[in-house]
Every structure is written in structure tokens, then in C-alpha cells.
Amino acid sequence: MIRIDFTVNKKGLEHNVRRAKEHGIIIPTIAQMQDPGKIPGKIREKLKNVGLWDVNPLNLFRISWKNEAKEQGGLYQNTPNYIEIPPEVSGVPCRIVAMAGKWFPTGCHKVGASFGCLAPRLVTGQFDSDYHHAVWPSTGNYCRGGAFNSKLLSCDSVAILPQDMSKERFDWLKSIAGQIIATPGCESNVKEIFDKTWELKQDPEMMIFNQFAEMGNVLWHYNVTGRALADLYEAIKKPGQRLAGACFTSGSAGTMSAGDLLKDRYKDVKLAVGEALQCPTILENGFGGHRIEGIGDKHIPWIHNVRNTDMVIDIDDEDSQRLLRLFNTEPGQKYLKSIGISDEMIEKFTWMGISGIANVLCCIKMAKYYELTGDDMVVTVLTDSAGMYKSRVEELNEMYGEYTEVEAAKDHALHMLGLRTDSMAELRYVDRKRVHNLKYYTWIEQQQMDVEDLNAQWYDTANTWDAVHAQAAELDQYIDAFNEATGLLKEL
């Protein structure tokens, strides 16, 4: 089944409503995440005393791109937080604009994607918080967001991620997740994650929220991330400026759904999927390990609407690593100041984590390929910030030795200004069909999905992708009914 199932389990729903009453849990709607102005004033008032990362159910109302850039007591703003990469840094005249995920709870927008997966099953009672454990398979941030939401919603969680992910992720999860499972390998070892979830799935108490296959991921990113990017473009565009493109590294491919909304609204937009050059699954049917944390490869996610993807762009993980050090060390920041970059902009560069840097590099390569000008804008998102990778910067210093302004200038020249338009390709119809067909080996043979659903993704977009996008209104009706049943909104 492609569309989200809203079948109600009355017993599970009763348990969830009771638990929500006991713990003071009010659930936000998708409409409120799109437009925080719709959030009740009394909730906004209470948020003034809540920290961004606090384990407090009120932080469900901070699952929005429009949070103020504050660690404590922040509310909302009309325009999402973003970075615009100056031409002297990007090396291209095209406007490169990246929406920042740092100001979500947990410091990452995956808290939204995981909400989109959990909420439909919670407000229908399919997930019974008295019985089930929420299992979050991930290459990093998704299990953090899932564990956090589970904690806020008084649900037990199991976080699964590769053992080679950053130390910061594991340290934080120890205080949030009910159980942590480290699987063999690095970001590209998704098969090992799937094997573990298949094993856990045999236990009826374990409910798997597989971000690579959950249409709630699609629903949330299309309606919330896509809408936020469109709002941002409309807010900052100059007269006569067009939205030329959007680029997102694949990961679960959830964020690619934001590109689907942009293509629905702006017909000339080119949508590109990024991946690591060291694991060129889309570009070459290839495989391998890589260091761009948070994106998983060696397969095509079930939820990737490949037919709507115009281009694949591969990024060398060495580029993202070197630039992480450039943007997050004192010598690197001194170099940036020497070329005229303001202190405010230098601070904003720390809003880019490793996959965020890769997203920006995808935008630059797209701009070079299409010879875009100052009349064009290309947009992307920054999944998380450099705060998740401080240990990686230390490792780079140990690996490459003392960093200097001269080394910073070299890194900028070689790993950003010197980007070429190799290792990328426009996807013709037959290319997209080839990539789509790769889903068969993971999802039909290994994960026992329905081949008819696979074909429907390609041949019946109105009853698959378009139908899922439109289910946001239906989800909100169930959320409103759940909140009505708890009575907590009336008691504010």
C-alpha cells in the first residue's frame, strides 16, 4: 500500500489518549508546522520558558522551519533561518540559499520527518504506547529525531545506527533512547540496518518506522519543508529572479519530496539528487563506503519519486571533510575574514554539518553545469549543524596536521572554488527508469514489498505521490480528534 493507512485501533487509541492526558501531551498539526501563527497563544506563552532541546512535550510545537534562532525560549518568525553563500565563497554568481535545520529540537530537521512517520500511527492507535516499542533505523539523525519524539510522546524507543557514526550522536542518544543498537559499518551500510530491523520485526512488540519506506516522511517534507522553501524564495527573491533549482543529498530521500512541491509550484525548477562519489549508486549502480554522515547508499529508497528527479550529482567526501575544517577552525575563519566575509556570515557557516556542506556543493555544481547567473536561485537544506561533528574536526586535525590560513586558502580553492561538472548527469526518461528499477532488488526481493505498488509509483503518480501529499489534511483531522479526546487544549 502506497498511501498512509488511517485505520483506527480503538484499544491502542484509548491507551494513547490516556497516556497523553497523564503527561500533558498536545500534538501539533501539519498546518501549525507550516504556519506557527496558528499555534494557540497559550502554548506560545509557555514556550518562552522552554529550551530548544528540553525533553518537554511543548517542543513538539517547535517542529517547524520558522523557529527563532534561540537556544532558550524562542518563538517563531515569518521567514525560515537560512544561509546565502556569498559568490566570493561559492565561486558562482547564482544565489545559493540553504535553509538551516540547526534550530529544530535536537538540532536537526529529522525530528520533523520522524514525527511524520509516528504521528499517523499514534493518533489512530495502530501504535499502542502501552505495548509497542518504536524502532528507528537510521544512518544517524533520523533515529535521534525518532527517539526524541518518542520521549516527548511518552513512547519507548529503539535507535539503530551504524557504529561508525560520530561520537556526539551516540553520547546524546544514551540519555534519550530506550535502547541503542550499533550496526556494522558506516553511512553506506544500509543493508546491515535493514537486516537488524527485519530481525526485530519478528517481535510483535517492535513497530518499525523505516524512514526509507515510510510515506509519512514524504508527507511531512512535501508539506512542511517544501512549503518553507517556497516561502523563503518568495520572501527573498529579487525582481525578475527565478527559482532555477533545488538540490538534496538522498539519505532516505524524504527531503526530495520538498523538491516535488517546488516542481509543482515552479514549473522550470530542476531537481537534483546528491550522493557520495565514493558510493555512486544512482550515477553508476555503484557501491562503496563514504564519510558524508547522514546519507545512506547502495540502494534506492522506496519513497524516492525518481520519475520527478532531473539530475544526479556526486560529491567527493573529501571535499565535505576539508570544508568542515575550513568553516569550523580559527585559522579557517581568519582566512574567510581576510577575503571579506563578515563575522555574522562566518558564524552562520557553522550551521552547516557534513551533509549540509555536500548539499551546498551540489548547488554549486548545478549552477556551473547550467551556467546560472545572478538572476537565478538554487535552494537546499542543511540537515544539521557542525555541532554534531566537533569530534570529526579533531580527527581531521590529527590526520592532516596543524591547520593554517594558507591551508584554509588551499582547501577553499581546491574543494569549493575548483569544483568541476564531472561525476554528475542529467537523467533522461530511460535513466530515471533505470534508477527506479533498482528499487526492485531491495524492496521487492529483500523487504517483501508489492511489485504492483512499485509499478504504481512510476505509472500512476496521481494515486501514489500526489495522493500521499494530499493526506496532510486528513492527518490533521485525526490529530484534532486526538487532542479533543484528551481535553488538554480546552484546559490551557
C-alpha positions in Angstrom: 0.0 0.0 0.0 1.4 3.4 -1.0 -0.9 5.8 0.8 -0.8 6.2 4.6 -3.2 3.9 6.4 -5.6 5.7 8.9 -7.4 2.6 10.1 -8.2 3.1 13.8 -7.3 0.6 16.5 -9.7 1.6 19.3 -7.8 -0.1 22.1 -4.5 1.4 21.2 -6.1 4.8 20.7 -7.6 4.7 24.2 -4.2 3.8 25.7 -2.5 6.7 23.8 -5.2 9.2 24.8 -4.9 8.2 28.4 -1.1 8.5 28.3 -1.3 11.9 26.6 -3.6 13.1 29.4 -1.2 11.8 32.1 1.8 13.5 30.5 0.2 16.7 29.2 0.9 15.9 25.6 -0.8 18.1 22.9 0.0 17.1 19.3 0.6 19.9 16.7 -0.9 19.7 13.2 0.9 19.9 9.9 -0.9 23.2 9.3 0.7 24.6 12.5 4.1 23.4 11.4 3.6 25.2 8.1 2.3 28.4 9.8 3.2 28.7 13.5 0.8 31.7 13.7 -1.9 29.0 14.0 -0.4 27.7 17.3 -2.6 28.7 20.3 -1.3 31.7 22.1 -1.2 30.0 25.5 1.2 27.3 24.1 3.4 30.1 22.6 3.5 31.7 26.0 4.6 28.5 27.7 7.4 28.0 25.2 9.1 31.2 26.4 10.3 29.2 29.4 11.4 26.0 27.4 14.8 25.3 26.0 15.1 24.2 22.3 16.5 20.7 23.3 14.4 20.3 26.5 12.6 16.9 26.8 9.2 18.7 27.1 6.1 17.9 25.1 5.7 21.6 24.3 8.8 21.2 22.0 6.5 19.3 19.6 5.4 22.8 18.6 8.9 23.7 17.6 8.9 21.1 14.8 8.9 23.9 12.3 11.4 25.7 10.0 10.2 29.0 11.3 11.7 28.8 14.8 13.7 31.8 16.1 17.4 31.1 16.2 17.5 30.8 20.0 18.6 28.0 22.3 16.2 29.1 25.0 12.6 30.5 24.9 12.5 31.2 21.2 9.2 31.5 19.4 8.7 32.0 15.6 9.5 34.2 12.7 7.9 34.8 9.2 11.0 33.6 7.3 13.0 30.4 8.0 16.6 30.7 9.1 18.9 30.4 6.2 22.4 31.0 4.8 23.1 32.6 1.5 26.5 31.6 0.3 28.4 34.7 -1.0 29.7 34.5 -4.6 33.3 35.0 -3.3 32.9 31.8 -1.3 30.8 29.7 -3.7 32.6 30.8 -6.9 29.4 31.2 -8.8 27.1 34.3 -9.4 23.9 32.3 -8.9 22.3 32.8 -5.5 22.9 29.6 -3.3 20.4 29.6 -0.4 20.3 26.9 2.3 17.6 26.6 4.9 19.0 25.7 8.3 17.9 22.7 10.4 20.0 23.7 13.4 17.1 25.4 15.1 14.9 22.4 15.3 14.8 20.5 18.6 17.8 18.0 18.5 19.5 20.5 16.1 18.2 18.6 13.0 15.2 18.6 10.8 14.9 14.8 11.0 12.8 15.4 14.1 10.1 16.5 11.7 10.5 13.5 9.3 10.2 11.1 12.3 7.1 13.0 13.5 5.5 12.5 10.1 6.1 8.7 10.5 5.0 8.3 14.1 2.0 10.7 14.3 -0.4 8.8 11.9 0.0 5.5 13.8 -0.1 7.2 17.2 -3.4 9.2 16.6 -5.1 6.2 15.1 -3.9 3.8 17.8 -2.1 1.5 15.4 0.9 2.2 17.6 -0.1 1.3 21.1 2.2 3.2 23.6 1.3 0.6 26.3 2.5 -2.2 24.1 4.8 -1.2 21.3 8.4 -0.1 21.1 9.1 2.4 18.3 12.1 1.3 16.3 14.0 4.0 14.4 16.5 2.6 11.8 18.8 5.3 10.6 22.2 6.4 9.3 22.3 9.0 12.1 19.9 11.8 12.7 16.6 10.1 12.0 16.9 7.8 15.0 17.9 10.9 17.1 14.7 12.6 16.0 12.6 9.5 16.4 14.0 8.8 19.9 13.3 12.5 20.9 9.7 12.5 19.6 9.1 9.1 21.3 10.3 10.6 24.6 8.1 13.7 24.2 5.1 11.4 23.3 5.8 9.0 26.2 6.7 6.1 23.9 9.6 3.6 24.3 12.2 3.8 21.5 14.9 1.7 19.9 17.6 3.6 18.0 19.5 1.9 15.3 22.5 3.5 13.5 25.9 2.4 12.1 28.7 2.0 14.6 31.0 4.5 12.7 28.7 7.5 13.2 30.0 10.5 15.1 30.6 10.2 18.9 28.2 13.1 19.5 25.3 11.2 18.2 25.9 8.2 20.5 26.5 10.3 23.5 23.3 12.2 23.2 21.2 9.1 22.4 22.3 7.5 25.7 20.1 9.9 27.6 17.1 9.7 25.3 16.6 6.3 23.6 15.3 3.3 25.5 17.8 1.1 23.6 20.7 1.8 21.2 21.8 -0.8 18.6 25.0 -0.1 16.6 25.2 -2.0 13.3 28.4 -2.7 11.4 29.9 -0.2 9.0 29.4 3.4 8.1 26.8 5.6 6.3 26.5 3.5 3.3 25.9 0.2 5.2 22.1 0.5 5.0 21.7 -3.3 4.3 23.0 -4.1 7.7 20.4 -1.7 9.3 17.6 -3.4 7.3 18.8 -6.8 8.4 18.6 -5.7 12.1 15.1 -4.3 11.6 14.0 -7.4 9.9 15.2 -9.4 12.9 13.4 -7.1 15.3 10.2 -7.1 13.2 9.7 -10.7 14.2 8.8 -9.5 17.7 5.2 -8.2 17.6 6.1 -5.6 20.3 8.5 -3.9 17.9 7.0 -1.5 15.4 9.4 -0.4 12.7 9.4 3.2 11.4 11.7 2.7 8.4 12.4 6.2 7.1 13.4 4.8 3.7 9.9 3.3 3.2 7.6 5.4 5.4 5.2 7.7 3.4 4.8 9.8 6.5 8.4 11.0 5.7 7.1 12.1 2.2 4.0 13.8 3.6 6.0 15.8 6.1 8.7 17.0 3.8 6.4 17.8 0.9 4.0 19.9 3.1 6.4 21.4 5.6 9.9 21.6 4.1 8.7 22.2 0.6 6.3 24.9 1.8 9.1 26.5 3.9 11.4 26.6 0.9 8.7 28.2 -1.3 8.0 30.8 1.4 11.7 31.6 1.7 12.1 32.0 -2.0 9.1 34.3 -2.2 10.4 36.4 0.8 14.0 37.0 -0.5 13.7 36.8 -4.3 14.7 39.9 -6.3 12.6 41.4 -9.1 12.8 39.1 -12.1 14.6 36.4 -10.3 13.6 32.8 -10.9 13.9 29.6 -8.8 16.2 27.6 -11.1 16.9 24.5 -9.0 16.8 22.5 -5.8 19.4 20.0 -4.6 19.2 17.4 -1.8 21.5 14.5 -1.0 19.4 11.4 -0.9 19.6 9.9 2.6 16.1 8.5 3.0 15.0 10.7 0.0 12.4 12.3 2.3 13.7 15.7 1.6 13.4 15.1 -2.2 9.7 15.4 -1.6 10.2 19.0 -0.8 11.6 19.3 -4.3 8.3 17.7 -5.6 6.4 20.6 -4.1 8.8 23.2 -5.6 8.3 21.5 -9.0 4.5 21.6 -8.6 4.7 25.3 -7.9 7.5 26.4 -10.1 7.5 24.5 -13.4 11.1 25.4 -14.5 12.8 24.1 -11.4 15.4 21.4 -11.9 15.5 18.9 -9.1 18.8 17.2 -8.3 19.6 14.3 -6.0 23.1 14.2 -4.5 25.2 11.2 -3.4 28.7 10.4 -2.4 31.2 9.9 -5.2 32.7 7.0 -3.2 29.3 5.3 -3.4 27.8 6.2 -6.8 24.7 4.1 -6.7 22.5 6.4 -8.8 25.2 7.5 -11.1 26.8 4.2 -11.9 24.9 1.5 -10.0 28.0 1.6 -7.8 28.8 0.9 -4.2 31.4 1.7 -1.5 31.9 3.4 1.8 32.0 7.1 2.4 32.2 9.8 5.0 29.2 12.1 4.3 27.4 11.3 7.5 23.6 11.1 7.4 23.1 9.9 3.8 22.7 6.2 3.1 23.6 4.5 -0.2 23.8 1.1 -2.0 20.1 1.2 -2.6 17.3 3.5 -3.8 14.8 4.4 -1.1 11.2 3.2 -1.6 10.0 6.8 -1.0 12.2 8.4 -3.7 10.0 9.7 -6.5 12.6 9.1 -9.1 10.4 10.0 -12.1 10.5 13.6 -10.8 14.3 13.8 -10.5 16.1 15.7 -13.2 19.8 15.2 -12.3 22.2 13.2 -10.1 25.3 15.0 -8.6 28.1 13.1 -6.9 30.2 14.8 -4.2 33.6 13.7 -3.2 33.5 13.1 0.6 37.0 14.7 0.8 35.5 18.0 -0.3 32.9 17.9 2.5 35.5 16.9 5.1 38.0 19.6 4.2 35.4 22.3 4.1 34.1 21.2 7.5 37.5 22.1 8.9 37.7 25.3 6.9 34.4 26.6 8.4 34.9 25.4 12.0 38.5 26.2 13.0 40.1 29.5 14.0 42.6 29.6 11.1 39.8 28.8 8.6 37.6 31.5 10.0 40.5 34.0 9.9 41.0 33.2 6.2 37.3 33.8 5.5 37.5 37.2 7.2 40.6 38.1 5.1 38.5 37.6 1.9 35.8 40.0 3.2 33.4 37.6 4.9 31.5 39.2 7.8 31.6 37.8 11.3 27.9 37.1 11.1 28.3 35.1 8.0 31.3 33.2 9.4 29.1 32.2 12.4 26.3 31.1 10.1 28.8 28.8 8.2 28.9 26.7 11.4 25.2 25.9 10.7 26.4 23.5 8.1 27.0 19.9 9.0 28.8 17.5 6.7 25.7 16.6 4.6 24.7 20.3 4.6 28.1 21.1 3.0 27.5 18.4 0.5 24.1 19.9 -0.4 25.7 23.3 -0.9 28.4 21.7 -3.2 25.6 20.1 -5.2 24.0 23.5 -5.7 27.3 24.9 -6.9 27.9 22.1 -9.4 24.3 22.5 -10.7 24.9 26.3 -11.1 28.1 25.7 -13.0 26.5 23.0 -15.2 23.6 25.1 -16.3 25.7 28.4 -16.3 23.3 30.1 -13.9 23.6 33.8 -13.3 22.7 36.3 -10.6 19.1 36.2 -11.9 18.8 32.6 -10.7 18.4 31.0 -7.3 19.2 27.4 -6.2 17.9 26.2 -2.8 18.7 23.4 -0.5 18.6 22.5 3.2 21.1 22.0 6.0 20.0 18.9 7.8 22.1 19.6 10.9 25.0 21.8 12.0 28.7 21.4 12.7 27.8 20.9 16.4 27.2 17.3 15.6 30.8 16.9 14.2 33.2 18.5 16.6 35.0 15.2 17.1 35.3 14.9 13.3 37.1 18.2 13.2 39.5 17.0 15.8 40.1 13.8 13.8 40.9 15.9 10.7 43.4 17.9 12.7 45.1 14.7 13.8 45.0 13.3 10.3 46.3 16.3 8.4 48.3 18.1 11.0 48.2 21.8 12.1 45.8 24.0 10.2 46.8 27.4 9.0 45.3 30.2 6.9 47.4 29.0 4.0 45.9 25.6 4.3 42.5 27.1 4.6 43.0 29.1 1.3 44.1 25.9 -0.4 41.0 24.0 0.9 38.7 26.8 -0.4 40.4 26.8 -3.8 40.5 23.1 -4.3 37.4 21.9 -2.6 34.9 24.6 -3.4 36.1 27.1 -6.0 37.7 24.4 -8.0 34.6 22.2 -8.3 34.1 20.7 -11.7 31.0 19.5 -13.5 32.2 15.9 -13.7 30.6 13.0 -11.8 27.1 14.3 -12.5 24.5 13.6 -15.1 21.1 14.8 -16.4 18.6 12.0 -16.1 16.7 11.2 -19.3 13.5 9.1 -19.1 15.4 5.9 -19.5 17.9 6.9 -16.9 15.2 7.6 -14.3 13.5 4.3 -15.2 16.8 2.5 -14.6 17.2 4.1 -11.2 13.6 3.4 -10.3 14.1 -0.2 -11.3 16.9 -0.6 -8.7 14.2 -0.5 -6.0 13.2 -4.0 -7.0 16.2 -5.7 -5.6 16.0 -4.0 -2.1 12.3 -3.6 -1.7 10.6 -6.5 -3.5 13.2 -9.2 -3.1 14.6 -8.3 0.4 11.8 -6.4 2.1 8.8 -8.1 0.5 7.0 -5.0 -0.8 4.4 -5.4 -3.5 5.6 -5.2 -7.1 2.3 -3.7 -8.1 3.0 -0.7 -5.8 6.4 -0.4 -7.3 4.9 -0.1 -10.8 2.2 2.3 -9.5 5.0 4.7 -8.2 6.1 5.0 -11.9 2.9 4.7 -13.9 0.2 6.1 -11.6 1.6 9.2 -9.9 -1.8 10.7 -9.2 -2.8 7.8 -6.9 0.6 7.4 -5.3 2.7 10.5 -4.8 0.0 13.1 -5.3 -2.4 11.1 -3.1 0.2 11.0 -0.2 0.9 14.7 -0.5 -2.8 15.4 -0.1 -3.1 13.3 3.1 -1.8 16.1 5.3 -5.3 17.5 5.7 -6.6 14.0 6.7 -3.8 13.6 9.2 -4.7 16.9 10.8 -8.3 15.8 11.3 -7.1 12.8 13.2 -4.7 15.0 15.3 -7.5 17.4 16.1 -9.7 14.5 17.2 -6.9 13.1 19.4 -6.4 16.5 21.1 -10.2 16.8 21.5 -10.2 13.4 23.2 -7.5 14.4 25.7 -9.2 17.6 26.5 -5.9 19.3 27.1 -6.4 22.2 24.7 -9.5 23.2 26.4 -7.7 23.2 29.8 -4.9 25.6 28.6 
